[in-house]
Each structure stands twice: as structure tokens, then as C-alpha cells.
Amino acid sequence: MRLLVEILEQMGEGRGVTVLPIKAEVTTQQAANLLNVSRPYFVSLLETGKIKFRKVGKHRRVCIEDLLKYQAESKKKQEEALDELAREAQELGMGY
């Protein structure tokens, strides 16, 4: 029920919604689009081991589950960095 409410809220705000099985795999371009990064940057994330992938012939495939895990971890790190910056700004009396 919560998922349906979230989908309807997103659609109501004009955002696109895609429903995929959690074990589905996507191409590097699709994954880069989902993360809103360039494909070459995304491939560098794969090659440095930050996101798991498998090869199908010469093509890389990424599991949606791994991609969403990376996205959540990345968002958490960003929020922690912003909290730290805000804390430092308060200590320096910058009005934040």
C-alpha cells in the first residue's frame, strides 16, 4: 500500500515512475541515466569496484538492486557532508 501511495505521489508531482523487478539488470547507459551521471563516469564507478556488474559478451550489466544500494549509500554520504558543513558554518558564526 505504501508503495502505491509513493508511486501516486510521484506521478502527481509530474515525475516519471518505472517499476522493475529488483533483480532486473540494466545497461551502463540506463544506469548512468538513473544516477544522472555521464556514461563514462558511470563506467569508471564500475571499473573501480564501487558498483558490482557482470559482463554479457563485451557489454556490462548492472543489477538494479546494486545500483539502488550505491545510490542510497551515496545519498547518505552527501547528507553527512552537508551536515558537517552546516555544523562548521554554525561554529564559525556564518549564520547557518
N, C-alpha and C positions, 0 to 999 in steps of 0.2 A: 504494500500500500504506500509506504514511504517513497519507494522508487517511482511509482506512478505520479505521486504529488510532485516530486522533484522534476520529472520529465515535463509535466504540465506547466510548472512554474517557468522552466527554461524556455519552453515553447511560447508561453505567454509574454515573455520578455523579448521575443524575436530571435532567440538563439536557436541554432540547429541542434538536433538531437539525433544521435546514432546509437542504436542498441546492437551490441555484438556479444557473442559468447566470450567469456573471459579467457578461454584457451585459443581464441582466434589469433591468427598471425597476420601481420601487415607488412607491406614493403617499406623500404627505408624512406621513400618519399611520403607515403601515408603517415608514417611515424613522425617524420620531421614536421609535417603539416599539423599534426595533433599537438606537438610541443611548441609549435610556432617558431621553429628554428630552420636554418638552411639545411638542405640535404647533406652537403659536405661536412658541416658542423656535426650533424647527427651521426654520420658515418665515423667521425673521429671519436664520438662517445662510445660507439660500438668497438672500435679498434683498440681503445684504451681500457676496455673491460668494464666500463661504467654501466652498460646495459648488455644483458645477455642476448645472443642471437644465434641462429643456425644458418647454415648455407644450404641452399637448394640449387644445385649446379653451381653457377658463379654468382647467384643472387643471394642477398641476405634477407632473412625473415625474422621479425621480432614478434614475440608473443605479447598480446595486449596486456596481460597480467604483469609482465616485467616492465613494460612501458609505463603503466599506471603507477607501479611501485616507484620507479625512478622519478616520475612526475611528483608524487607525494613527498618523497624524500627531498627533492629539490625545493619544493614549496616550503617545507619545514625549515630548511637551511636559510632560505631567503627571509622568512619571518623572524628567525633567530637573529640574523644580521641586522634587520631593521630595528628589532627591539634593542639590540646593543647600541646602535647608532642613536636611537632616541634616548637611551639611558645616558650615554656620553654627552649628548646635547643638553640634557637636563643638568648634569653635573657641571657643565661649563656655563650654565645660565643663558642658553641661547633661546629660551622662550618656547621650547617644545616640551 
